[in-house]
């Protein structure tokens, strides 16, 4: 396959000969690529797009023609999928089948994590040479889950039982000593506060598996797990007193503005200088990640795991197909038994130059086929939405694609996709130079209210400049903004609202409303500042009326009882709401 003018520059840069041609004709391009954000867009562009995206390159028609002529002489390297077939004779027949030493608990709580630890062989490369799984059965039900190698001869199989009683298991493995091991354990009542995995409820909302309502109030800390221990501890302490019950976070480390430090662990054996062996995972990296997920679970916070992202200087975003697939099976084997895990295939999937729609669909198939618990799963966009009608997508993880219009589109998206709308990125409260990261707390709060009354759920992030470059959105630490307290106030309003969630109502042309007709109404007046509003409700139905100041976090219950047509006086300030509850 030859390079053409439509070849993505990421593909050109990944070819040694073609990269040299770029260095010859456009040497200044490589200085620009030191900016991680700009480097991402450069890799995604083709030559004509590059000329229009970055005028400072001054790409004359002569330079472009010479570049294309030289690149046409270079053939793209045939892609090695990187797929590796497990060894069929990993242990010879002298090894007794099922002879590995095992450790297991005799009981586990419902929706807890049962872990079978096996001490097995460690020769060769167990990460790719050995297959391991187990079938878990309860009466006439059978579930299969993958096992994984955890280093130093240790293999683990994790399982989340969802039914109380006696469970049995039997292992399957290409290694004789790990194969056909049988056992039993008892699943007991769920511990207090454990309501099971989150599921979609009533088309547009969420509930735990036991029916307990779940209102996602999320925040983003992309690389908090890749920081030093003191900062991680501070992040957890901040979360403990915050209103947030969902955290968006990356598995792989992130390279971006205000996030240029190296992580304490890498996911593979190897080094930046010598390259990575993506056939050998680094157990320390994944053990560290697991502990952070466990920490979030103790705080009642769902872990929305971002499996891929484009902001990378280590090569994890551009691995071969076999390596991608192997990584996904490994991460599912390790983490799917934790009830509070969500899968996010990507942050800004459409900025990843080396991935096409077929890749994302393949990734979704790997996750859903190997996750026996059917955790929530979605994919996040930058410039264009994914097709959220795909059957594997449980909810829409949205980043607004309009600079100004964000949560205002929620009810339109509900009608289009008929799934829960989670606006995971509506911009961030902060003061950095980028428009996505410098909205004030008032605007962040307003977007939360707009999204809620239009039947969706909005996510928070914070990007205030700090001398130490510890910005919440990337590294965690402390919150400095004014929106979290107001978001907590809104969460309380939502929890007090209809048990089936807020659903939009067409009550007026100029302000969103939500509720249940003739029972409950919530109106929001956003950046407008009316001195009064008139309402026309069904005659004979009486209402208690409360005027809510969403910024000052006050609720003023009016003394009168209202019905039919009536007028409510308002203070003429922005960010006011009115709540009506049937008496």
C-alpha positions as CSV (number, residue, x, y, z in Angstrom):
1,X,0.0,0.0,0.0
2,X,1.5,3.4,-1.0
3,X,1.4,6.6,0.8
4,X,-1.0,9.2,-0.8
5,X,-1.9,12.8,0.0
6,X,-4.9,11.3,2.0
7,X,-2.7,9.1,4.2
8,X,-3.0,10.2,7.9
9,X,0.3,11.7,9.1
10,X,0.2,9.4,12.0
11,X,0.8,6.5,9.6
12,X,3.5,8.5,7.8
13,X,5.3,9.2,11.1
14,X,5.1,5.6,12.2
15,X,7.2,4.5,9.1
16,X,10.9,5.2,9.6
17,X,11.6,6.0,6.0
18,X,8.5,8.2,5.5
19,X,9.2,10.0,8.8
20,X,12.7,10.9,7.5
21,X,11.1,12.5,4.4
22,X,8.9,14.6,6.6
23,X,11.9,15.7,8.6
24,X,13.6,16.7,5.3
25,X,10.8,18.8,3.9
26,X,9.1,20.1,7.0
27,X,11.6,20.1,9.9
28,X,9.6,22.7,11.9
29,X,6.7,20.2,12.1
30,X,8.5,18.2,14.8
31,X,8.9,21.3,17.0
32,X,5.1,21.9,16.8
33,X,4.5,18.2,17.7
34,X,6.1,18.8,21.1
35,X,2.7,20.4,22.0
36,X,0.7,17.3,22.9
37,X,-2.6,18.7,21.8
38,X,-1.3,20.0,18.5
39,X,0.6,16.7,18.0
40,X,-2.7,14.8,18.3
41,X,-4.3,16.8,15.6
42,X,-1.2,16.6,13.3
43,X,-1.3,12.8,13.4
44,X,-4.9,12.8,12.6
45,X,-4.5,15.1,9.5
46,X,-3.5,14.4,6.0
47,X,-1.2,16.7,4.0
48,X,-3.9,19.0,2.5
49,X,-5.5,19.3,6.0
50,X,-2.1,20.1,7.6
51,X,-1.6,23.0,5.2
52,X,-4.9,24.5,6.2
53,X,-4.8,23.7,9.9
54,X,-1.3,25.2,10.6
55,X,-0.7,28.3,8.5
56,X,2.6,29.0,10.2
57,X,4.1,26.0,8.4
58,X,3.9,27.9,5.1
59,X,3.6,24.8,3.1
60,X,4.0,26.0,-0.5
61,X,2.6,24.0,-3.4
62,X,6.2,23.2,-4.4
63,X,7.0,21.8,-0.9
64,X,3.8,19.7,-0.9
65,X,4.4,18.4,-4.4
66,X,8.0,17.4,-3.6
67,X,6.9,15.8,-0.4
68,X,4.1,13.8,-2.1
69,X,6.6,12.7,-4.8
70,X,9.1,11.4,-2.3
71,X,6.4,9.7,-0.2
72,X,5.0,7.9,-3.2
73,X,8.2,6.0,-3.5
74,X,7.8,4.6,0.0
75,X,5.5,1.6,0.6
76,X,3.6,1.4,3.9
77,X,4.8,-1.6,5.9
78,X,2.5,-4.5,5.9
79,X,0.7,-4.6,9.2
80,X,1.6,-7.4,11.6
81,X,-1.5,-7.9,13.7
82,X,0.6,-8.8,16.7
83,X,-1.7,-11.7,17.4
84,X,0.0,-14.6,19.4
85,X,-1.4,-18.1,19.6
86,X,-1.3,-19.7,23.1
87,X,1.0,-22.7,23.4
88,X,-0.7,-26.1,23.2
89,X,2.0,-28.1,25.1
90,X,2.9,-25.6,27.8
91,X,3.1,-28.4,30.3
92,X,3.9,-32.0,29.3
93,X,1.9,-35.0,30.3
94,X,4.1,-35.6,33.3
95,X,2.3,-32.7,35.0
96,X,-0.9,-33.9,36.7
97,X,-4.0,-32.2,35.6
98,X,-5.4,-29.8,38.2
99,X,-2.4,-30.1,40.5
100,X,-1.8,-26.4,41.1
101,X,-2.0,-25.2,44.7
102,X,-5.1,-23.0,45.2
103,X,-6.3,-20.5,47.7
104,X,-9.9,-19.4,48.0
105,X,-12.4,-18.1,50.5
106,X,-15.3,-20.4,51.7
107,X,-17.8,-17.6,51.3
108,X,-18.3,-14.2,49.7
109,X,-20.9,-11.5,49.9
110,X,-23.4,-10.9,47.1
111,X,-21.9,-8.6,44.5
112,X,-18.6,-8.9,46.2
113,X,-15.4,-10.3,44.6
114,X,-14.7,-14.0,44.9
115,X,-11.0,-14.6,44.0
116,X,-9.4,-18.0,43.2
117,X,-5.7,-17.8,43.5
118,X,-3.6,-20.5,41.8
119,X,0.1,-21.1,42.2
120,X,1.2,-22.3,38.8
121,X,4.0,-22.5,36.3
122,X,6.0,-19.4,35.2
123,X,8.3,-20.6,32.4
124,X,8.1,-19.0,29.0
125,X,5.6,-16.2,28.8
126,X,2.5,-17.1,30.8
127,X,0.7,-13.8,29.7
128,X,0.4,-15.2,26.1
129,X,1.3,-18.9,26.4
130,X,-1.4,-19.8,28.8
131,X,-5.2,-19.6,28.6
132,X,-7.2,-19.6,31.8
133,X,-10.9,-19.3,32.6
134,X,-13.5,-20.8,34.9
135,X,-17.2,-21.8,34.7
136,X,-19.2,-20.8,37.8
137,X,-22.6,-22.5,38.2
138,X,-25.6,-21.9,40.4
139,X,-28.4,-24.4,39.9
140,X,-29.1,-24.3,36.2
141,X,-27.1,-21.1,35.5
142,X,-23.5,-21.0,34.3
143,X,-21.3,-18.0,33.8
144,X,-17.8,-18.1,32.4
145,X,-15.1,-15.6,33.4
146,X,-11.5,-15.2,32.2
147,X,-8.5,-15.6,34.5
148,X,-5.2,-13.8,34.2
149,X,-1.5,-14.1,35.1
150,X,-0.4,-11.8,37.9
151,X,3.4,-12.5,37.9
152,X,5.7,-14.7,40.0
153,X,3.7,-17.9,39.1
154,X,0.4,-16.5,40.5
155,X,-2.8,-16.8,38.5
156,X,-6.1,-15.4,39.5
157,X,-9.7,-15.8,38.6
158,X,-12.2,-13.3,39.9
159,X,-16.0,-13.7,40.0
160,X,-18.9,-11.5,41.2
161,X,-21.8,-13.7,42.4
162,X,-25.3,-12.2,42.1
163,X,-27.3,-14.8,43.9
164,X,-27.2,-16.1,47.4
165,X,-26.5,-19.7,48.0
166,X,-23.9,-22.4,47.0
167,X,-21.9,-21.9,43.9
168,X,-19.6,-24.4,42.2
169,X,-16.7,-23.7,39.8
170,X,-14.4,-25.6,37.4
171,X,-11.3,-24.2,35.7
172,X,-10.3,-24.6,32.1
173,X,-6.7,-24.0,31.0
174,X,-4.1,-24.8,28.4
175,X,-1.7,-25.5,31.3
176,X,-2.4,-28.9,32.7
177,X,-1.7,-28.0,36.3
178,X,-4.4,-25.2,36.1
179,X,-7.0,-27.2,34.3
180,X,-10.1,-29.0,35.7
181,X,-9.8,-27.6,39.2
182,X,-13.2,-27.8,41.0
183,X,-14.5,-26.2,44.1
184,X,-17.4,-24.6,45.9
185,X,-18.2,-21.5,47.9
186,X,-21.2,-19.8,49.5
187,X,-22.6,-16.5,48.5
188,X,-24.1,-14.6,51.5
189,X,-26.3,-11.5,51.8
190,X,-24.9,-8.3,50.4
191,X,-23.2,-6.0,52.8
192,X,-25.0,-2.8,53.9
193,X,-24.5,-0.2,51.2
194,X,-23.8,-2.7,48.4
195,X,-26.7,-2.4,46.0
196,X,-25.0,-4.2,43.0
197,X,-23.9,-2.9,39.6
198,X,-25.6,0.1,38.0
199,X,-28.1,-0.7,35.3
200,X,-30.2,1.4,32.9
201,X,-33.7,2.0,34.2
202,X,-36.8,3.4,32.5
203,X,-34.9,4.0,29.3
204,X,-33.2,7.3,30.3
205,X,-32.2,6.8,33.9
206,X,-30.2,4.4,36.2
207,X,-30.6,2.2,39.2
208,X,-28.5,-0.4,41.0
209,X,-29.3,-4.1,40.4
210,X,-31.4,-4.2,43.7
211,X,-33.6,-1.4,42.4
212,X,-32.0,1.4,44.4
213,X,-32.0,4.6,42.4
214,X,-28.7,5.9,41.1
215,X,-28.2,9.5,40.0
216,X,-24.8,9.9,38.3
217,X,-23.1,13.1,39.5
218,X,-19.7,12.7,37.8
219,X,-16.3,14.3,37.7
220,X,-13.2,13.8,35.7
221,X,-9.6,13.2,36.9
222,X,-8.0,11.6,33.9
223,X,-4.6,10.7,35.3
224,X,-5.1,10.8,39.1
225,X,-3.9,7.2,39.4
226,X,-0.6,8.0,37.7
227,X,0.5,10.5,40.4
228,X,2.6,10.1,43.6
229,X,1.0,8.5,46.6
230,X,0.6,11.8,48.6
231,X,-1.4,13.4,45.8
232,X,-3.5,10.2,45.3
233,X,-4.3,10.3,49.0
234,X,-5.3,14.0,48.8
235,X,-7.6,13.2,45.8
236,X,-9.4,10.5,47.8
237,X,-9.8,12.8,50.8
238,X,-11.3,15.5,48.5
239,X,-13.7,13.0,46.9
240,X,-14.9,11.8,50.4
241,X,-16.5,15.2,51.1
242,X,-17.5,16.0,47.5
243,X,-20.9,15.4,45.8
244,X,-19.4,13.2,43.1
245,X,-20.4,9.5,42.8
246,X,-18.7,8.8,39.4
247,X,-15.1,9.3,38.3
248,X,-13.9,9.3,34.7
249,X,-10.3,8.1,34.7
250,X,-7.8,6.7,32.2
251,X,-6.2,3.3,32.4
252,X,-3.1,4.4,30.4
253,X,-1.1,7.4,31.5
254,X,-1.8,10.7,29.8
255,X,0.5,13.2,28.1
256,X,-1.0,16.6,27.8
257,X,-0.8,20.2,28.9
258,X,-0.3,20.4,32.7
259,X,0.3,16.7,32.7
260,X,3.9,16.0,31.6
261,X,5.2,13.9,34.5
262,X,6.1,10.3,34.1
263,X,3.8,7.8,35.9
264,X,5.1,5.7,38.7
265,X,4.3,2.5,36.8
266,X,4.0,1.5,33.1
267,X,1.5,-1.1,31.8
268,X,4.2,-3.2,30.1
269,X,7.7,-4.5,30.7
270,X,10.3,-2.4,28.9
271,X,11.2,1.3,28.9
272,X,10.7,4.5,27.0
273,X,14.2,4.2,25.5
274,X,14.2,0.6,24.5
275,X,10.5,0.2,23.8
276,X,7.7,-1.9,25.4
277,X,7.1,-5.6,25.2
278,X,3.3,-5.6,24.9
279,X,3.2,-9.4,25.3
280,X,4.3,-8.9,28.9
281,X,2.0,-6.9,31.2
282,X,3.5,-5.2,34.3
283,X,1.5,-6.6,37.2
284,X,2.5,-3.7,39.5
285,X,0.8,-1.2,37.2
286,X,-2.5,-3.2,37.2
287,X,-2.3,-3.9,41.0
288,X,-1.9,-0.2,41.6
289,X,-4.9,0.6,39.3
290,X,-7.0,-2.1,41.1
291,X,-6.3,-0.6,44.5
292,X,-7.4,2.8,43.3
293,X,-10.7,1.3,42.0
294,X,-11.2,-0.4,45.3
295,X,-10.6,2.9,47.1
296,X,-13.3,4.5,44.9
297,X,-15.7,1.7,45.8
298,X,-15.2,2.3,49.5
299,X,-16.4,5.9,48.9
300,X,-19.4,4.7,46.9
301,X,-18.0,6.1,43.6
302,X,-18.4,4.4,40.2
303,X,-15.2,4.0,38.3
304,X,-15.8,5.0,34.6
305,X,-12.7,3.5,33.1
306,X,-11.3,5.0,29.8
307,X,-9.7,2.2,28.0
308,X,-8.0,4.2,25.2
309,X,-7.2,7.9,24.6
310,X,-5.2,9.8,22.0
311,X,-2.9,11.9,24.4
312,X,0.0,9.6,24.5
313,X,3.8,9.8,24.1
314,X,4.6,6.2,24.9
315,X,2.9,4.4,22.0
316,X,0.0,2.8,24.0
317,X,-2.5,4.6,21.7
318,X,-1.0,3.1,18.5
319,X,-0.4,-0.5,19.4
320,X,-1.0,-3.3,16.9
321,X,-4.4,-5.0,16.7
322,X,-3.3,-8.1,18.5
323,X,-1.8,-6.0,21.4
324,X,-5.0,-3.9,21.7
325,X,-7.2,-7.1,21.8
326,X,-4.8,-8.8,24.3
327,X,-4.9,-5.7,26.6
328,X,-8.7,-5.6,26.5
329,X,-9.1,-9.3,27.5
330,X,-6.6,-8.8,30.3
331,X,-8.3,-5.7,31.7
332,X,-11.7,-7.4,31.6
333,X,-10.3,-10.5,33.3
334,X,-8.8,-8.3,36.1
335,X,-11.5,-5.8,36.7
336,X,-14.9,-7.0,35.6
337,X,-15.7,-8.6,38.9
338,X,-15.7,-5.2,40.6
339,X,-19.4,-4.2,40.7
340,X,-18.7,-0.4,40.3
341,X,-16.7,-0.5,37.0
342,X,-18.1,1.1,33.8
343,X,-16.4,0.7,30.5
344,X,-15.6,3.7,28.3
345,X,-13.9,2.5,25.1
346,X,-12.3,5.8,24.6
347,X,-11.9,9.5,25.5
348,X,-12.3,11.4,22.2
349,X,-12.3,8.3,20.0
350,X,-12.3,10.3,16.8
351,X,-8.9,11.9,17.6
352,X,-7.2,8.5,17.6
353,X,-5.6,8.3,14.1
354,X,-4.8,4.6,14.2
355,X,-8.3,3.4,15.1
356,X,-11.3,3.1,12.7
357,X,-14.9,2.3,13.4
358,X,-14.3,-1.4,12.7
359,X,-11.7,-1.3,15.5
360,X,-14.1,0.2,18.0
361,X,-16.8,-2.3,17.1
362,X,-14.3,-5.1,17.6
363,X,-13.2,-3.7,21.0
364,X,-16.9,-3.5,22.0
365,X,-17.4,-7.2,21.0
366,X,-14.3,-8.3,23.1
367,X,-15.6,-6.4,26.1
368,X,-19.2,-7.5,26.0
369,X,-18.4,-11.1,25.2
370,X,-15.9,-11.5,28.1
371,X,-17.8,-9.4,30.7
372,X,-20.3,-11.8,32.2
373,X,-21.8,-9.1,34.3
374,X,-22.8,-6.7,31.5
375,X,-21.4,-3.6,33.0
376,X,-22.4,-0.2,31.5
377,X,-20.4,0.6,28.4
378,X,-20.1,3.6,26.1
379,X,-17.6,5.7,24.0
380,X,-16.8,9.4,24.2
381,X,-16.4,11.8,21.3
382,X,-14.6,15.0,20.4
383,X,-15.6,16.4,17.0
384,X,-18.3,14.0,16.0
385,X,-20.7,11.7,17.8
386,X,-20.4,8.0,17.7
387,X,-23.5,6.1,16.5
388,X,-25.1,5.7,19.9
389,X,-27.8,3.6,18.4
390,X,-25.4,0.7,18.3
391,X,-26.9,-2.1,20.4
392,X,-23.9,-2.6,22.6
393,X,-23.9,1.0,23.9
394,X,-25.9,1.2,27.1
395,X,-25.8,5.0,27.5
396,X,-24.5,8.0,25.6
397,X,-21.2,9.4,26.9
398,X,-21.3,12.9,25.3
399,X,-18.9,15.7,24.8
400,X,-20.7,18.7,23.4
401,X,-19.7,19.5,19.8
402,X,-21.0,23.1,19.9
403,X,-18.8,25.7,21.6
404,X,-21.8,27.3,23.3
405,X,-24.7,24.9,23.2
406,X,-24.2,22.0,25.6
407,X,-26.8,20.6,28.0
408,X,-29.5,22.5,26.0
409,X,-29.5,19.6,23.5
410,X,-30.1,16.9,26.1
411,X,-33.8,16.4,25.3
412,X,-33.1,16.3,21.6
413,X,-30.4,13.6,22.2
414,X,-32.9,11.6,24.3
415,X,-35.3,11.5,21.4
416,X,-32.6,10.7,18.9
417,X,-30.9,7.8,20.8
418,X,-33.5,6.7,23.3
419,X,-30.8,6.0,25.9
420,X,-29.6,7.8,29.1
421,X,-27.7,11.0,28.2
422,X,-24.6,11.5,30.3
423,X,-22.8,14.7,29.3
424,X,-19.4,13.6,30.6
425,X,-17.7,16.8,29.2
426,X,-19.6,20.0,29.1
427,X,-16.4,22.1,29.5
428,X,-14.5,22.7,32.8
429,X,-14.7,25.3,35.5
430,X,-11.3,27.0,35.4
431,X,-9.2,29.8,33.9
432,X,-6.7,28.1,31.5
433,X,-6.3,29.5,28.0
434,X,-8.5,27.0,26.2
435,X,-12.3,27.6,25.8
436,X,-13.1,24.1,27.1
437,X,-11.3,24.8,30.3
438,X,-12.3,28.4,31.4
439,X,-16.0,28.6,32.2
440,X,-16.9,30.1,35.6
441,X,-18.6,28.2,38.4
442,X,-21.9,29.9,37.6
443,X,-21.9,28.5,34.0
444,X,-20.9,25.0,35.2
445,X,-23.7,25.0,37.6
446,X,-26.1,26.4,35.0
447,X,-25.2,23.5,32.6
448,X,-25.8,21.0,35.3
449,X,-29.3,22.4,35.9
450,X,-30.1,22.6,32.2
451,X,-29.1,19.0,31.7
452,X,-31.0,17.7,34.7
453,X,-34.3,19.4,33.7
454,X,-33.9,18.2,30.1
455,X,-33.7,14.6,31.4
456,X,-29.9,13.9,31.4
457,X,-26.9,14.0,33.7
458,X,-24.0,16.4,33.4
459,X,-20.4,15.8,34.5
460,X,-18.0,18.2,36.3
461,X,-14.3,19.0,35.8
462,X,-12.0,21.7,37.1
463,X,-9.0,23.4,35.4
464,X,-7.8,26.3,37.5
465,X,-4.2,27.3,36.9
466,X,-1.9,26.3,39.8
467,X,1.8,27.1,40.3
468,X,2.5,23.3,40.8
469,X,0.4,22.4,37.7
470,X,-1.9,20.2,39.8
471,X,-5.2,20.7,38.0
472,X,-8.1,18.5,39.2
473,X,-9.1,17.5,35.7
474,X,-5.7,15.8,35.1
475,X,-4.1,15.0,38.4
476,X,-6.7,15.4,41.1
477,X,-5.6,16.9,44.5
478,X,-8.0,19.6,45.9
479,X,-11.0,21.3,44.4
480,X,-10.8,25.1,44.2
481,X,-14.0,26.0,42.2
482,X,-17.3,27.3,43.3
483,X,-19.5,24.8,41.4
484,X,-19.1,21.6,43.6
485,X,-21.2,22.9,46.5
486,X,-23.9,24.0,44.0
487,X,-23.8,20.6,42.3
488,X,-24.3,19.0,45.7
489,X,-27.3,21.2,46.2
490,X,-28.7,20.1,42.8
491,X,-28.0,16.5,43.7
492,X,-30.2,16.9,46.8
493,X,-33.0,18.4,44.6
494,X,-32.8,15.5,42.2
495,X,-32.8,12.9,45.0
496,X,-36.0,14.5,46.4
497,X,-37.6,14.5,43.0
498,X,-39.6,11.8,41.2
499,X,-38.3,8.3,42.0
500,X,-38.2,7.4,38.3
501,X,-36.0,10.4,37.5
502,X,-36.5,13.9,36.0
503,X,-38.2,13.8,32.6
504,X,-38.6,16.9,30.5
505,X,-42.0,18.6,30.1
506,X,-43.2,21.1,27.4
507,X,-44.5,23.8,29.8
508,X,-43.2,26.9,28.1
509,X,-41.1,28.0,25.1
510,X,-38.5,29.9,27.1
511,X,-37.5,27.8,30.0
512,X,-36.9,24.1,30.7
513,X,-39.2,22.1,33.0
514,X,-39.3,18.6,34.2
515,X,-41.5,16.4,36.4
516,X,-44.7,14.4,36.5
517,X,-47.9,16.0,35.1
518,X,-50.3,17.0,37.8
519,X,-47.9,15.8,40.5
520,X,-44.5,17.5,40.5
521,X,-43.0,20.3,38.5
522,X,-39.5,21.8,38.4
523,X,-38.9,25.0,36.4
524,X,-35.5,26.5,35.7
525,X,-34.8,30.1,34.5
526,X,-31.1,29.8,33.8
527,X,-29.3,33.1,32.9
528,X,-32.7,34.9,32.7
529,X,-33.9,37.1,35.6
530,X,-37.7,37.3,35.6
531,X,-39.4,39.4,38.4
532,X,-42.4,37.1,38.2
533,X,-43.9,34.1,36.3
534,X,-47.5,33.1,35.6
535,X,-48.6,29.5,35.6
536,X,-51.7,27.8,34.3
537,X,-52.2,24.5,36.1
538,X,-55.2,22.1,36.1
539,X,-58.0,23.5,38.2
540,X,-58.8,21.6,41.4
541,X,-55.2,20.4,41.9
542,X,-53.5,22.2,44.8
543,X,-49.7,22.8,45.0
544,X,-47.1,23.7,47.5
545,X,-44.7,26.2,45.7
546,X,-41.0,26.8,46.5
547,X,-38.7,29.4,45.0
548,X,-35.2,28.0,44.7
549,X,-32.0,30.1,44.4
550,X,-29.7,27.6,42.7
551,X,-26.6,29.7,43.2
552,X,-27.1,30.9,46.8
553,X,-28.5,27.4,47.6
554,X,-31.7,28.5,49.3
555,X,-35.3,27.2,49.2
556,X,-38.1,29.5,50.1
557,X,-41.4,27.8,50.6
558,X,-44.3,30.1,49.9
559,X,-47.1,30.3,52.5
560,X,-50.1,30.1,50.1
561,X,-51.6,27.0,48.5
562,X,-51.8,27.4,44.7
563,X,-54.1,26.0,42.0
564,X,-55.3,26.9,38.5
565,X,-53.9,30.1,37.2
566,X,-51.6,32.0,39.5
567,X,-48.6,34.3,39.6
568,X,-45.3,33.7,41.5
569,X,-43.1,36.7,42.4
570,X,-39.4,36.2,41.8
571,X,-36.4,38.2,42.9
572,X,-35.2,39.3,39.4
573,X,-31.9,37.4,39.7
574,X,-30.3,34.8,37.5
575,X,-30.3,31.0,38.2
576,X,-33.7,30.8,39.9
577,X,-35.9,27.8,39.9
578,X,-39.5,27.1,41.0
579,X,-40.7,23.7,42.4
580,X,-44.3,22.7,42.7
581,X,-45.4,19.6,44.6
582,X,-49.0,18.4,44.6
583,X,-50.7,18.5,48.0
